Amino acid sequence: MSAPTLNQFQMQVSELLLRHRSLLDVMSKFGQSGASVNRAVTKAVTDCGCIELNARKQEYSDELNLEGAKETLQSHISGAVCEHCRDVLKSELGRNLFYMTALCNQLDIKLDDVIAEEYKKCSTLGLFNLT
């Protein structure tokens, strides 16, 4: 079975969303699902311990080129997400994607268009798109 397209996923979300048809309900569920993603990452660190954080100021020099910056800058993560935490994270990210797609549906925005425009912006702006 091939992977579903974004359009197919968006149509499925539209068919499945029954309880939260109000824009305000969808917005609050989207925010809540984002918080659940953050919580799942936090639990991977604080409860499971499969990953650790060692965050500090990023040392960055204007003299570095892109490759040098990629080598210098760190994610602050050590370790690897275990299978259990990965499953939880994938589930929470999926729920977040569901509600983001529902928000697109409510506002008559095609998810394909959002991704295509973001891709084009990243391709066009390159480094200037970094936030």
C-alpha positions in Angstrom: 0.0 0.0 0.0 1.4 3.4 -1.0 1.5 6.3 1.4 -1.6 8.5 1.4 -1.2 11.9 -0.2 -1.7 15.1 1.8 -4.9 15.7 -0.1 -6.2 12.3 0.9 -5.3 12.8 4.5 -7.0 16.2 4.5 -10.2 14.7 3.1 -10.1 12.0 5.7 -9.7 14.5 8.5 -12.7 16.4 7.1 -14.8 13.3 7.2 -13.7 12.2 10.7 -14.0 15.5 12.6 -17.4 15.4 14.2 -17.1 16.7 17.8 -14.9 19.7 17.2 -16.5 21.4 14.2 -16.2 24.9 15.7 -13.2 26.9 14.7 -12.5 27.7 18.3 -12.7 24.0 19.3 -10.3 23.1 16.5 -7.9 25.9 17.5 -7.9 24.8 21.2 -7.4 21.2 20.3 -4.5 22.1 18.0 -2.9 24.1 20.9 -3.6 21.2 23.3 -2.1 18.7 20.9 1.0 20.8 20.6 1.4 20.9 24.3 1.0 17.1 24.4 4.0 16.9 21.9 6.0 19.0 24.2 5.0 16.9 27.2 6.0 13.7 25.4 9.4 15.1 24.8 9.7 16.3 28.4 8.7 12.8 29.6 11.4 11.2 27.4 13.9 13.3 29.3 12.5 13.4 32.8 10.6 10.1 33.2 12.3 7.6 30.8 15.7 9.3 30.5 16.4 7.9 27.1 17.5 11.4 26.0 19.2 14.0 28.0 19.4 17.8 27.5 22.5 19.8 28.2 21.5 23.3 26.9 23.8 26.3 27.0 24.4 29.3 24.8 25.2 28.4 21.3 28.7 29.6 20.3 28.4 31.0 16.8 30.9 33.1 14.8 30.0 35.3 11.9 33.1 34.0 10.2 31.7 30.4 9.9 30.2 29.3 6.7 27.1 27.1 6.6 28.9 23.8 6.9 31.1 25.2 9.8 28.0 26.4 11.6 26.3 23.0 11.2 29.3 21.4 12.8 29.5 23.9 15.6 25.9 24.4 16.6 24.4 21.6 18.8 20.9 20.2 19.4 21.6 19.9 23.1 20.4 16.3 23.0 22.4 13.3 24.0 21.1 9.8 23.7 18.4 8.5 21.4 14.7 8.3 21.8 13.7 4.7 22.9 11.1 2.7 21.0 8.4 3.4 23.6 9.0 7.2 23.6 9.2 7.2 19.8 5.8 5.5 19.6 4.3 8.1 22.1 5.9 11.0 20.2 4.7 9.7 16.8 1.2 9.4 18.2 1.2 12.9 19.7 2.7 14.4 16.5 0.0 12.6 14.5 -2.7 14.1 16.7 -1.1 17.5 16.2 -1.0 17.0 12.5 -4.7 16.0 12.5 -5.8 19.2 14.3 -3.5 21.3 12.1 -5.2 19.8 9.1 -8.6 20.3 10.7 -7.7 24.0 11.1 -6.7 24.1 7.4 -10.1 22.6 6.6 -12.0 25.1 8.7 -10.2 28.0 6.9 -10.5 26.4 3.4 -6.7 26.1 3.1 -5.1 23.2 1.3 -2.4 21.5 3.3 -0.6 20.8 0.0 -0.5 24.5 -0.7 0.9 25.3 2.8 3.7 22.8 2.4 4.5 23.8 -1.2 4.7 27.5 -0.2 6.9 26.8 2.8 9.1 24.6 0.7 9.4 27.3 -2.0 10.2 29.9 0.7 12.9 27.7 2.2 14.3 27.0 -1.3 14.2 30.7 -2.3 15.4 32.3 0.9 17.8 29.5 2.0 19.8 30.7 5.0 17.8 33.9 5.3 14.8 31.7 6.1 16.5 30.4 9.3 14.8 31.4 12.5 
